[in-house]
Amino acid sequence: MVSCNFSQNDNYPFEIQSWLSSRKIAAFSLFASRFIYAANWFNLSPAVNNIGAWYGIPVSTVGLVFTFFLVGAGIFQIPAGMIASRIGPKRTSVIGLAIMSITSFLALFAPDFLVLILYRTVSGIGAAFFFSSALAVLSDLYPENITSMTWLNNACFNLGGGFGIVLMTWVTGGYGWISNSLLMGLLTVPFVFLMLTTVPASEQFARIDLPRVRAKMLGRGTWLLAIGFSGFWASGYEFPEFLKSYAETIGATPSLAGAVGSLALFSGLGGIVLTSWIKKKDPIVSSILMSVVAGIGIMLLPLLGIAGITVVAIAEGILFGLVSALEYVLVIKSEPERRYRPLRLGLFNSIQILFGSILSLFFTFLLSYGYTASWVFLGFCVIILLPAVLVERGEFRP
């Protein structure tokens, strides 16, 4: 039985019986849930063409499914952080994962495309409830090693997203996108119960301190950091979502295209060889340099064949895993009050997602003119917004 005692003066907020083993089990549950959470993000990526045929709409319109998922995730990051500051991050994250499972089931009954968009928007709301709260719990479990644990958390996202693309490519090809959505809902249910039973309960507070919440939300540093990396964030979402479909348009078979698309996520694990080196460098400078390389790689896609695209997919996966881990560590370390870490992370994510959603809308619109315009636009946005990161650099110095 896991018992928890939060104290504002403790270096380690959890006092857990059988400390090491319980802490590891809780971390495993969080990583496993992050894995299936990511699969829920990307499970419909292999079904873009199938959904278009099902509802009789073009691929550019199907892209709205992904955009409105982001809208739901972006808008509700801050409310989710506020709720977590009241009921605790564990409960908030469990609610989020349960919402994602339920909406996968509801998609089976979508009578038209607009209803499907509604369900995916609600699924995005579930994603908002899960992410920042689960990461806040992880930072409480491992305050002494948060950089490596955040990278592992991101690596689980890459694995889960790749798993979702590979598995659902096979499921969608053989049984249709409806079976894809049904299976995703079924696979998510056990992870909801895993978190309920193995992750220690979080501290609850009597009320939401609105003046304190307002002060946290108005911090310039978080806003500028998020805006500066919003182009990079958008690329990390749109690149793997559309890479499979793009590979098919230049002649790859569906199975090969699915493999290439999943590489953009699986290759994030390759970043483990660089984490020790990265931790010794200035995180802001390192993140900016890696983002510039990622942006250039995306802009070069229209000039490359399948082999070149595969190389870019691997590089993008590694860079995205490293940069996103550094971003979240910067935000966590800049917030001294554990109670407000979900809110600070939620604010950061919300800004990134909302700005990224705008970029995603333009990316989707440009698909009407072909992939070349979309890839060049996306890579350009990764680079052009980066100067905003430097404005409040002092707040995030290690």
N, C-alpha and C positions, 0 to 999 in steps of 0.2 A: 504494500500500500504506500503510495506516495503522499507525503504531507508537505505542505508549504508554509513558510512563515516569512513574510516580506517585512523588511525593516529598512527605513531610509538610510541607516548608517552601515548596513552590511555591505561588504565588498561583493559578496555573492548573495543575491536576493533569495535563493532557494535553500532551505535546510531540508535535505531529502534523506530519508533512510536509505542505507546502502548507496551512499552518495554517487560514487563513480558509475556504478552499473545503472542506477536510475537516470542519471544525467545522460548517459549514452543512449538509453532506450528512448528517452524523450526526444533527443536530437535525431535519432533514427526516424521516429514518427514524423517529426517536422520535415525532414528531408524526403521521406517517402510521400508525404502529402504534397510537398512542393513538386515532386515528380508528376503526380497525377493531375495536379493543378495546371501544370504546363501542358500536359496532353489535352486538357480541355480547351486551352488557348488555340491549339493548332490542329485539332482533329478534323475540322472542316476544310483545312487547306487542300487536301487531296481531292476534295469534292467540289471544287469551284466549277468545273465544267459540268458535272452531274447536276448540281443545283440549278445552274443556268438552263440546262435542258429540261429539268423537271418543271420549272416555273415559266419556261419560255422567255428568258431574259438574257441579255448579253453578259459576258464575263465582267465587264466594267461595272455593271449594276450589282453583280454578286459581291463585288468588293465592299459594298455597303454593310454586309454582314460583319466583316472584320472592323470596319470603321465604327459602327455603332456599339460593338463590343467594347471598343476603346472609350467611347463616349460614356458608357455606363461605368466602366472602371475608373475613368478620370473624374467624373462628377462626384462620385461617392467615396473617393479616397478620404476627403476631409471629414464628412459625417462619420465614416467608419472609424477614423482616428479619434474623434470626439466620443463615440460610443465606447471605444476601447479604453479611454481614460476614465470611463464610468464603470463598465462591467468587467474590464480586464481583457487583455489581448488574446488569451486562450479562447474564451467564449466567442469573441468576435470572429476569430479565424475559423472556428468550427462552423459557425453560422454561414460564413462565406462559402466554405467548401460544400456544405449541404445545399446551398442555393444553386451552385454550379451543377450538381448532380440532378437536382429537380428540373432545371431548365433543359438539360439534355433529354430528359424523358418527354417534356412538354413539346419539344421540337417535332416529335413524331406526329403531333396533331395539328401542326401549322397548316391551315387551309390555303394560305397564300403567302407570298414572299414578305409582305409587310408584317404579318404575324411572326414569321421566322426572325425578322429583324428585331421585333419586340422581345422575343425570348432570348436572343443573343445579347441584347442590351441588358436584360436582367441578369444574365450570366456574367456580364462584365461587372455588374454591381456586386455579385458574389465574389468575383476576383478582387475587388477593392476591399472587401471585408477581410479576405484571407491574407493578402500579401504582407502589408506593413505590420499587422498584428503578429503574424507568425514569425517575422524577422525580429520583432521586438522581444518575443519570448526567447528566441535563439540567442540574442545578445545578452539576455539575463542569465541564460544557462552557461554561456562561455564568454564572460566579459574579458578574460585574459587573452583570448585568442580569436577575437571577433573578425579580424581580416581573413584568416584562413577559413573560418566557419561560414562567412558570407560568400566567399568564393565557392565553397562546397555547396552552399544553398543555390547559388547560380548554376553550378554544374548540374545539379539535380533538375533545374529548369531546362537546361539544354538537353539532358537525357530524356526527360519527360516529353518535351516538344518533339524531339527526334523520334521517340517511340510512337507518339501520336501520329506523326506523318507516315512512318513506315507501316505501322499496323493498319491505319485507316486507309492507306493506299490499297492495301490488299483487300480489306473489308469492303470498301467502296467499289472497287473494281469487280468483286465477285458477287456482292449482295446489295449494293446501292447505298446511297448516303443516309437513308432512314435507318438501316442496320448500324451504320457508323454511329449515329447519334444515340441509338438504344444501347449499344455496347459501352459507349463512353459513360452514360449515366450509371449503368450497372457496375462498371469498374471503379467508379468514384465512391460508391456507398461504403465499402469496407474501410476506406481511409478516413472517413468521417468518424467512424466508431474507434478506429485506432487512435486518433487524436484525443477523443473523449476519454479513453481509458488509460492512456500512458503519459500524456503531457500534464505536468502539475498545474493546478488551478492558479489563476492570477489574482492579485489583490484587487478588491473592489472598493470604490470610493462612494461617499454619500451623495455627491452631486458633481455636475460638470462645472468647473471654475471658468466661467465665460471670460472674465477679464484676462486671466492667464492664457486661455486658449487664443484670444484675440492677439495678445502680445506675441505668442509663438507664430501665429500665422502671418504677421506683418514683418517678420524679419527679412531684410533685403537679401541677405546672403543666400538663403535657401531658394528664393525666387530666381536670382541670377544664375545660380548653379544649375537649376532645373531647366531654365530657358536655354542656357548655353549648350546643354547636352540633349535638348529635345529633338534636334535633327538626328543625332546619333540613336536616340531611343526609337524614333520612327523607322530608321533603317533596320534596327534589330527586329522590328515587328514585321514590316512589309517585305523585307528581303527573303526570309524563309517562307513567308506565306505565299509569295508569288513565284519563287524560284522554280518550283516543280512545273507550274504551268508554262513559265517562260522556256524552260528546257525542252518541253514538248513542242513549242512553236518553232524551235530551230532544229527539230528532227530527232530528239531523244525519244526512246520508247517510254511508256508510262512507268515501267519498273525502274529503268535507269534514271528517269527524271525524279522519281520519288526518292531514290538513293542519293542523288545529288542534293535535293532539297533538304533531306535529313542531315546531310553532312554539315550544313550551316549551323546546326544545333549540336550534333554529336561532337564536332571538332572543338567545342568550347572546353572539353576535358583536357585538350592539349595545353591549355593555359597553366596547368599545374607545374610544368617545367619552368615557368617564368615567374611564379608567385614569389619565390624567395628573393629574386632579383628585383622585382617591382617594389616590394616592401621597403627596400633600401633607398628608393628614389623619391623625388617629390611627386606626390600622387596627382597634383593638379597638372604639372607639366607632362608627366607620363600619360595621363588620360587624354590631354589635348593632342599630343603627338600620335598616339594610337588611333584617335578619332580621325585625324587628317588622313592617315594611311587607309583607314576603312572607307572614307568618303571617296578617295581616288579610285579604290578598287571597284566600288559600285559604278562609278561613272565609266569605267573601262569595259563593263560587261557587254555592251552592244558590239564591241570589237572582237570578242572572244568566241571560240568554239566550245564544245562540251568540256574538253580537257582544261581549257583556261577557266571556264566557269567553275569547275570542280576545285581548282586551286584557290580561286577567290572565295568560294564557299567555306573552305577550310580556314583560310585566313580570317574571314569575317567572324566566324564562330569563336575563334580564339580571342580576337580583339574585343568582341562584344562581351564575352564572359569576364575578361579582365577589367575593362573600363566600368562596366555596371557594378562589379564588386567594389571597386575603389570609390565610386560615387556613394554607394550606400554606407560604406564604412565612414566616409567623411561626414555624412549626415548624422549617423549614430553617435560618433564621437563629439560632434558639436552640440549635442543635446545632453546636458548633465542630469536632467530629471527623468528617471525611468518611466514615470507615468505618462510623459508626453512624447516618448520616442515613437509610438505608433502614429501620433498626430503629425510629428515632424516628418516622418517617413511618408505618411499619407499625403501631406502637403507637397512634398518634393515629387512624389509619384504623380499626383494630380496635375501639377503644372506641366510635368513632362508629357503626360498622356494627353492632356487637352491641347497643348501646342502640337504634339505629335499627331493628334487626330486631324488637326487642320492640314498638316502636311500630307497626311494619309489621304484626305479628301482630294487634294490637288494631284497626288500620285494616281489615285483611282480615275480622276477626270482625264488625266493625260494618257491613260491606257487606251482611250478612244483613238488616239493618234499613233499608237504603237508603243512597244516597250522601251524603245530607245529614249524617247523624251522623258518617260517616267524614271528610268534609271539615272539619267543625267541630272534631272531635277532632285532626286533623292540624295545622290552623292554630294551635290552642291550644297544642299541644306545642312548636311552633316557638318560641313566645314565653315560655312558663312556665319553660323550662330555661336561658334566657339569663343570669340572674344568676350562675350558676356561673362564667362567663367572667371576671367581675370579681375573683374571690377572689385569684387569683395573677397579676393583670394586670402587675405589675412585671417578671416573668420574660420577658415578650414585648414590652417596650417597644423601639421601634426605636432 
